[in-house]
Amino acid sequence: MAATSATAPTASRLRPGRRGGPRSSGRKRWEIGLFLAPAVLLYVGFVIVPMVMALFYSGFKWNGLEPLTRFVGLDNYKRALSDPVFLGAIWHNAIFILLSVVIQLPLAVSLALLVNRKMRGRATLRMILFAPYVLSEVITAVAWLLILQPDGPVDVLLQKIGLGHYVQLWLADGNLVLYTLFVVITWKYIGFGIILFLAGLQGVPKELSEAASIDGAGPWQITRHITLPLLGPTIRVQIFLSIIGCLQLFDLIWIMTLGGPANASSTMVTYIIQRGFQRSQFGYGSAVAVILFTISFAFALVYQRFVLRRDTEGAMTRMVG
């Protein structure tokens, strides 16, 4: 009886189909594959395949209708990188990136710190700041196009408060249009940054601020030496999202200015639409799209490798510990 009872558990563990057996692990793989298959198919069909096709088309001079017979190799890339309009579009994207990091980011952090304090009407203020982000880009662009038109609400307001000499052609002045668009972009997207920073502030221990306050630290010292360093991972994520967003700017700019006047507000994406679709230069437009993808992908890899990696490693270390 003792021998029988001792060998029974061993036999039961070796039976196929029991929990932890080879059949069970194979079933789990099939279940995981079944759940992942739709997402993988969608990703391959709508991301990988278009990328490969764009790379293929970029080697041809093609108008989208004729057969693919005029292979030009790297000529489309050489043409793009020597076109002053495209180089100007890259510069405009760089200006938006610089303004987003230097102006929009500190403004979002400051507003997040403000609405994180206990005060009357805090919920309403949060809603007002986040509301523009909920609006679609089309509605935002059309609304601001009407607001900024000559003799529109902005011009009328400036005249009524005695600042009529500051009235400008906000969207028709080549030297001003980029900065006007940046104001609209900031108004539209700053709510997302504020919500992101508010979420990050919830992870800052209040005990640290209270201990520093007891030791005589003022509000600015607490913010500078405690809050902002602990908010560092969230700030780095927001910088990444802002830069990627600036590289892909299209909707607001296209509706408000079409990249004008005289290409003064063009971006890489508006350049792709103008050359690829409006002028039916699909091969050339595909080459520009590949250049944009290469820039975005290279930045994402470098940023992940040298900036976000320590945040990810720290999170994994805390989870393991």
ZAMARGU-4260 file (C-alpha; in steps of 0.2 Angstrom, whole numbers, plus 5000, padded with zeros to 4 digits):
<rodrens>
0) 5000/5000/5000 | 5014/5012/5004 | 5023/5009/4987 | 5006/5011/4978 | 5003/5028/4986
5) 5020/5034/4984 | 5020/5030/4965 | 5002/5037/4962 | 5007/5056/4962 | 5021/5052/4950
10) 5010/5043/4938 | 4997/5057/4939 | 5010/5070/4935 | 5016/5061/4920 | 4999/5059/4912
15) 4996/5070/4897 | 4983/5083/4898 | 4986/5087/4916 | 4990/5105/4922 | 5008/5109/4918
20) 5010/5095/4906 | 5016/5097/4888 | 4998/5096/4881 | 4993/5111/4893 | 5008/5122/4888
25) 5004/5119/4869 | 4986/5124/4872 | 4992/5140/4880 | 5003/5144/4865 | 4988/5141/4854
30) 4977/5152/4865 | 4990/5166/4865 | 4992/5165/4846 | 4974/5165/4843 | 4971/5181/4853
35) 4986/5189/4845 | 4982/5185/4827 | 4970/5198/4824 | 4981/5212/4831 | 4996/5205/4821
40) 4986/5204/4805 | 4980/5222/4807 | 4998/5228/4811 | 5005/5219/4796 | 4992/5224/4784
45) 4991/5242/4789 | 5009/5246/4794 | 5021/5234/4788 | 5014/5231/4770 | 5012/5250/4767
50) 5030/5253/4773 | 5037/5240/4761 | 5026/5246/4747 | 5031/5264/4750 | 5050/5259/4749
55) 5046/5249/4733 | 5037/5264/4725 | 5050/5276/4730 | 5062/5269/4717 | 5051/5273/4702
60) 5045/5289/4694 | 5027/5285/4694 | 5011/5295/4693 | 4999/5281/4701 | 4991/5276/4685
65) 5005/5271/4673 | 5014/5254/4674 | 5029/5254/4685 | 5042/5254/4671 | 5053/5270/4675
70) 5065/5264/4688 | 5075/5279/4695 | 5084/5271/4709 | 5089/5284/4722 | 5085/5299/4711
75) 5069/5303/4721 | 5079/5304/4737 | 5092/5315/4729 | 5079/5326/4722 | 5070/5328/4739
80) 5086/5331/4749 | 5091/5345/4736 | 5074/5353/4736 | 5074/5370/4746 | 5055/5368/4749
85) 5058/5351/4757 | 5073/5357/4767 | 5062/5372/4773 | 5049/5360/4778 | 5061/5350/4788
90) 5067/5366/4796 | 5049/5371/4800 | 5046/5354/4809 | 5062/5358/4819 | 5056/5375/4824
95) 5040/5367/4831 | 5050/5354/4840 | 5061/5368/4848 | 5046/5378/4853 | 5037/5363/4860
100) 5051/5359/4871 | 5056/5376/4876 | 5039/5384/4879 | 5025/5371/4878 | 5033/5359/4890
105) 5037/5371/4904 | 5020/5379/4902 | 5011/5362/4904 | 5022/5358/4919 | 5018/5375/4927
110) 4999/5373/4924 | 4999/5355/4931 | 5008/5361/4947 | 4994/5374/4948 | 4979/5363/4946
115) 4987/5350/4957 | 4985/5362/4972 | 4969/5362/4983 | 4959/5377/4978 | 4941/5381/4974
120) 4936/5377/4956 | 4950/5365/4953 | 4939/5353/4944 | 4932/5366/4933 | 4949/5373/4929
125) 4955/5356/4924 | 4941/5353/4913 | 4943/5370/4904 | 4962/5366/4901 | 4958/5348/4894
130) 4943/5353/4884 | 4952/5358/4868 | 4961/5342/4867 | 4945/5333/4865 | 4940/5343/4850
135) 4944/5336/4833 | 4958/5344/4823 | 4946/5350/4810 | 4934/5359/4822 | 4949/5367/4830
140) 4957/5373/4814 | 4941/5380/4807 | 4937/5389/4823 | 4954/5397/4824 | 4953/5401/4805
145) 4938/5412/4809 | 4945/5419/4825 | 4961/5425/4816 | 4954/5431/4800 | 4956/5450/4796
150) 4944/5460/4806 | 4940/5444/4816 | 4938/5443/4835 | 4957/5444/4839 | 4959/5460/4829
155) 4943/5468/4836 | 4948/5463/4854 | 4966/5471/4851 | 4958/5487/4844 | 4945/5489/4858
160) 4959/5488/4872 | 4970/5500/4863 | 4982/5488/4855 | 4976/5490/4837 | 4994/5493/4831
165) 4998/5475/4835 | 4985/5469/4823 | 4994/5458/4810 | 4990/5446/4796 | 4991/5432/4807
170) 4990/5418/4794 | 4996/5428/4779 | 5013/5434/4785 | 5027/5423/4781 | 5037/5429/4796
175) 5023/5426/4808 | 5013/5411/4802 | 5023/5398/4811 | 5022/5406/4828 | 5003/5409/4825
180) 5001/5391/4821 | 5011/5386/4836 | 4999/5396/4848 | 4985/5386/4840 | 4994/5369/4842
185) 4998/5373/4860 | 4980/5378/4864 | 4975/5361/4856 | 4987/5349/4864 | 4993/5356/4880
190) 4978/5348/4889 | 4986/5331/4886 | 5002/5336/4893 | 4994/5343/4909 | 4984/5327/4912
195) 5000/5317/4909 | 5009/5328/4922 | 4995/5327/4934 | 4996/5308/4933 | 5015/5309/4937
200) 5012/5320/4951 | 5001/5307/4960 | 5017/5296/4961 | 5027/5310/4971 | 5026/5305/4989
205) 5019/5319/5000 | 5029/5314/5014 | 5045/5321/5005 | 5037/5338/5003 | 5031/5339/5021
210) 5048/5334/5028 | 5057/5347/5017 | 5044/5360/5023 | 5048/5355/5041 | 5066/5357/5037
215) 5063/5375/5031 | 5062/5373/5012 | 5051/5385/5003 | 5039/5380/4989 | 5051/5384/4975
220) 5065/5374/4983 | 5053/5359/4986 | 5047/5360/4967 | 5065/5362/4961 | 5074/5349/4971
225) 5060/5336/4975 | 5045/5337/4963 | 5053/5340/4947 | 5067/5327/4949 | 5053/5314/4953
230) 5043/5320/4938 | 5058/5317/4927 | 5052/5301/4919 | 5035/5309/4915 | 5044/5324/4907
235) 5055/5313/4897 | 5040/5304/4890 | 5031/5320/4886 | 5046/5326/4877 | 5046/5310/4866
240) 5028/5312/4862 | 5029/5330/4858 | 5044/5328/4846 | 5035/5313/4837 | 5019/5324/4836
245) 5029/5339/4829 | 5037/5327/4815 | 5019/5322/4810 | 5010/5339/4810 | 4997/5340/4797
250) 4979/5342/4800 | 4979/5360/4808 | 4992/5367/4796 | 4984/5360/4781 | 4966/5366/4785
255) 4972/5383/4791 | 4986/5388/4778 | 4989/5373/4766 | 5007/5375/4770 | 5007/5394/4764
260) 5009/5407/4762 | 5023/5403/4749 | 5027/5387/4759 | 5031/5397/4774 | 5022/5385/4785
265) 5024/5369/4776 | 5029/5353/4785 | 5036/5336/4779 | 5018/5329/4779 | 5010/5344/4769
270) 5025/5342/4757 | 5021/5324/4754 | 5002/5328/4751 | 5007/5342/4739 | 5019/5333/4729
275) 5012/5315/4730 | 4994/5317/4728 | 4990/5335/4721 | 5004/5333/4708 | 5002/5314/4706
280) 5020/5311/4709 | 5017/5295/4719 | 5035/5288/4717 | 5043/5305/4723 | 5030/5306/4737
285) 5034/5289/4743 | 5052/5293/4744 | 5048/5308/4755 | 5037/5297/4766 | 5052/5285/4768
290) 5063/5299/4773 | 5050/5305/4786 | 5049/5287/4793 | 5068/5286/4794 | 5069/5302/4804
295) 5056/5297/4816 | 5062/5279/4818 | 5080/5284/4820 | 5075/5297/4834 | 5064/5285/4842
300) 5078/5272/4843 | 5091/5285/4849 | 5079/5292/4862 | 5074/5275/4869 | 5092/5269/4870
305) 5099/5285/4879 | 5085/5293/4887 | 5070/5282/4891 | 5081/5266/4894 | 5085/5271/4912
310) 5067/5274/4916 | 5062/5257/4909 | 5076/5248/4918 | 5072/5257/4935 | 5054/5252/4933
315) 5058/5233/4929 | 5070/5234/4944 | 5056/5240/4956 | 5045/5226/4949 | 5057/5212/4952
320) 5062/5219/4969
</rodrens>
